[in-house]
Amino acid sequence: MAPRSSNITDQENLLAILDKVAETGVPLEIKRKGKRFIVSPVEKKMAKIDRLEPHPEFIVGNPDDLVKMDWSSEWKPEL
């Protein structure tokens, strides 16, 4: 996700931007005197497994049947 961008003009504006990043957890790119900075929360890093989205529509039938399937006859190690 690309950070959003904002220009910093005063200290109050900067504090409001810091508060917004702290609330949402979304990084924000700011510009000050021709320089670009990325403001990002440090402790809000999520594990990859936590970012996965469920896709229940991809399993047709009962998911428990997949656990009991025997694929050993289909396995061909010499491919």
N, C-alpha and C positions, 0 to 999 in steps of 0.2 A: 504494500500500500504506500503510495507516494504521499509525503507530508504536505499538508495545506500550507499556503504562503500568506504572510502578513507583513506590513511595514510597521516598525516601531517608531513612535514619535515622542512618547513621554513615559515616565516611570509607571504611572498609573495604568497605562495601556499594557505595559509589559506584565505587570502583576495580574491583570485580568486574563491575559493570555496564559500565564503560568497556572492560574486557577482552572481555566478551561481544559488545559492538557491534563492536569491532575484529576479532574472529574471524569473526563472521557477516556483517558489512556491513549488517545490518538496523537502521534507526533505532529509537530507544527514547525514549518520552516519560517524563520523571520529574517528580515533584512535590516541592517543598520549600517549606515555610512558606506554603502556599497559592498558590505560583507554579508554572507549568508550563514545563518546558524540554524541548527535543528534542535528544538526543544522536545525532549522525549522522557517519559517517566522511566526510571530504572527498575524499580521493584515490581512493576506490573508485567513482567515477561511471562507469557504463558507457554506451557510445554506444547510441543507439536501435537501430542495426542489430545490435548484439551481443545485445540483449534479445529479438529476434525468435525465435519458436519454429517449428521446421520442421513443416509439414503435408503430408507426401508423399501422403496419401490423397486430396487434392483434384485431383491430376492423374491422369486415367484414360488409360492408354496410355503410349506412350514420350514422355518429356519432350523428347527431341531433335526429334520431329516438330513441336513447337510453334515451334521456332526457324526451321524451313524453310517455315512456312505463309505464304501470300500473302493478306493481308486487303485489298489495295488495291481489289478489286471491291466489297467491303462498305462501304467508307468513303464517307460522304455528308456533306460539309462544310456543306450547306445545311439542316441540321435545325433 
